[in-house]
């Protein structure tokens, strides 16, 4: 009889980043929230990671939806305001995640897009979308 020792699979770590609140229009925000909800439905055992941007937007929606759906969530809040601290936090998230998803309103690029591009440069799986 052959017995194989199986190592339990680690949960997929999905980083979801994107634009802060002020860049979203109402219809776009609704679509982005629905997209986040769908990802969490499709990957119920994943650990979801986001940045807790103090200016709201995608980071906060990920946290709210994860709490509502009772999904595992790990925040990566910046230590202080300013690009230096946001960039440092974004690097940490990209390194921690298995899949990095950037959600942006049409015509906008920002810290989420930077994180997606950094993640690509270190060989992570990425997906970017606009609404």
C-alpha positions as CSV (number, residue, x, y, z in Angstrom):
1,X,0.0,0.0,0.0
2,X,1.4,3.3,-1.1
3,X,0.8,6.3,1.3
4,X,1.5,9.7,0.0
5,X,2.1,12.5,2.4
6,X,0.2,15.5,1.2
7,X,1.1,19.0,2.2
8,X,-2.0,21.1,2.6
9,X,-2.2,23.7,-0.1
10,X,-1.7,27.3,1.1
11,X,-4.6,29.6,0.4
12,X,-4.2,31.8,-2.7
13,X,-3.2,35.3,-1.7
14,X,-5.0,37.8,-3.9
15,X,-4.0,41.5,-3.7
16,X,-6.6,43.9,-5.0
17,X,-5.6,47.5,-5.4
18,X,-6.8,50.5,-7.4
19,X,-7.8,54.1,-7.4
20,X,-8.8,56.1,-4.4
21,X,-12.4,57.3,-3.9
22,X,-12.2,60.7,-5.6
23,X,-11.4,59.3,-9.0
24,X,-14.6,57.1,-9.2
25,X,-18.0,58.2,-10.6
26,X,-21.0,56.5,-9.2
27,X,-21.7,54.0,-12.0
28,X,-18.0,53.1,-12.2
29,X,-17.8,52.5,-8.4
30,X,-20.8,50.1,-8.6
31,X,-19.2,48.1,-11.3
32,X,-15.9,47.9,-9.5
33,X,-17.6,46.8,-6.3
34,X,-19.5,44.1,-8.2
35,X,-16.2,42.9,-9.7
36,X,-14.6,42.7,-6.3
37,X,-17.6,40.7,-5.0
38,X,-17.4,38.3,-7.9
39,X,-13.7,37.6,-7.3
40,X,-14.5,36.8,-3.7
41,X,-17.3,34.5,-4.8
42,X,-15.0,32.7,-7.2
43,X,-12.2,32.3,-4.6
44,X,-13.9,31.8,-1.2
45,X,-10.8,30.3,0.4
46,X,-8.4,33.0,-0.7
47,X,-6.7,35.5,1.5
48,X,-7.5,39.0,0.2
49,X,-5.0,41.7,0.7
50,X,-5.4,45.5,0.2
51,X,-3.8,48.7,1.3
52,X,-6.4,50.5,3.4
53,X,-5.8,53.8,1.6
54,X,-6.9,56.6,4.0
55,X,-8.6,58.3,1.1
56,X,-11.0,55.4,0.4
57,X,-11.7,53.7,-2.9
58,X,-10.8,50.2,-4.0
59,X,-8.7,49.4,-0.9
60,X,-11.6,50.1,1.5
61,X,-14.2,48.4,-0.8
62,X,-12.1,45.2,-0.7
63,X,-12.1,45.4,3.1
64,X,-15.8,46.1,3.4
65,X,-16.8,43.3,0.9
66,X,-14.4,40.8,2.6
67,X,-16.0,41.6,6.0
68,X,-19.5,41.3,4.6
69,X,-18.8,38.0,2.9
70,X,-16.8,36.7,5.8
71,X,-13.6,36.3,3.7
72,X,-10.0,36.3,5.0
73,X,-8.5,39.7,4.8
74,X,-5.1,41.2,5.6
75,X,-4.7,44.9,5.5
76,X,-1.5,46.7,4.5
77,X,-2.0,50.2,5.7
78,X,0.7,52.8,4.9
79,X,2.7,53.9,7.9
80,X,2.2,57.5,7.0
81,X,0.9,59.6,4.2
82,X,3.1,60.2,1.2
83,X,4.3,58.3,-1.8
84,X,7.4,57.0,0.0
85,X,5.2,55.1,2.5
86,X,2.6,54.1,-0.1
87,X,5.3,52.8,-2.4
88,X,6.9,50.8,0.4
89,X,3.6,49.3,1.3
90,X,2.8,48.5,-2.3
91,X,6.0,46.6,-2.7
92,X,5.2,44.6,0.4
93,X,1.8,43.7,-1.0
94,X,3.1,42.7,-4.4
95,X,5.7,40.5,-2.8
96,X,3.2,38.9,-0.5
97,X,0.5,38.1,-3.2
98,X,0.2,35.3,-5.6
99,X,-2.1,37.3,-7.9
100,X,-2.2,41.1,-8.1
101,X,-5.3,42.8,-9.5
102,X,-5.5,46.5,-10.3
103,X,-9.0,48.1,-10.7
104,X,-9.1,51.6,-12.1
105,X,-11.6,54.0,-13.6
106,X,-11.2,54.7,-17.3
107,X,-8.3,57.0,-18.0
108,X,-6.7,56.8,-14.6
109,X,-3.4,55.4,-13.5
110,X,-1.9,55.7,-10.0
111,X,-0.5,53.7,-7.2
112,X,-2.5,50.6,-8.1
113,X,-1.1,50.7,-11.6
114,X,2.4,51.2,-10.2
115,X,1.9,48.1,-7.9
116,X,0.6,46.0,-10.9
117,X,3.7,47.0,-12.9
118,X,6.0,46.3,-10.1
119,X,4.4,42.9,-9.5
120,X,4.9,42.0,-13.2
121,X,8.6,43.0,-12.9
122,X,9.1,40.4,-10.1
123,X,7.3,37.7,-12.0
124,X,3.9,37.8,-10.2
125,X,0.6,36.9,-12.0
126,X,-1.3,40.1,-12.6
127,X,-4.6,41.4,-14.0
128,X,-5.6,44.9,-14.6
129,X,-9.1,46.2,-15.5
130,X,-10.9,49.5,-15.9
131,X,-14.5,50.5,-15.4
